Amino acid sequence: VQLQASGGGLVQAGNSLRLSCAASGRMFRNNGMAWFRQAPGKEREFVSGITWNGGNTYYRDSVKGRFTISRDNAKDTMYLQMNSLNPEDTARYYCAAARSAMVPSDPNGYRYWGQGTQVTVSS
């Protein structure tokens, strides 16, 4: 079972990145999924989540209006479009599959985790 995150990089403030999370080994079409991030010296924090069918999406306040989460269950892939990036978005971003169809903000609600992809935003 693997979740493979990709799409990170180094960008200037105001630019965009699109993260992808591909699942292999099993399907997560019935699971809620989410993106978390962790900056050095800080706790892992919920960024955005999406229910099993994409019917509901959730965002932390600081990314609302800038980030968009989506998923393509036919491809077993989840995405995070990040626009208007700022230096406070700098972190390692992790994708995760929830234990159920729901999308908790607590990392303990997730069973499977990707290895993460680094996002660095310069000012």
Salt bridges, closest charged atoms under 4 A:
GLU45 OE2 - ARG37 NE 2.66
GLU45 OE1 - ARG60 NH2 3.48
ASP61 OD1 - LYS64 NZ 3.06
ASP76 OD1 - ARG29 NE 3.12
ASP89 OD1 - ARG37 NH1 3.03
ASP89 OD2 - ARG66 NH1 2.79
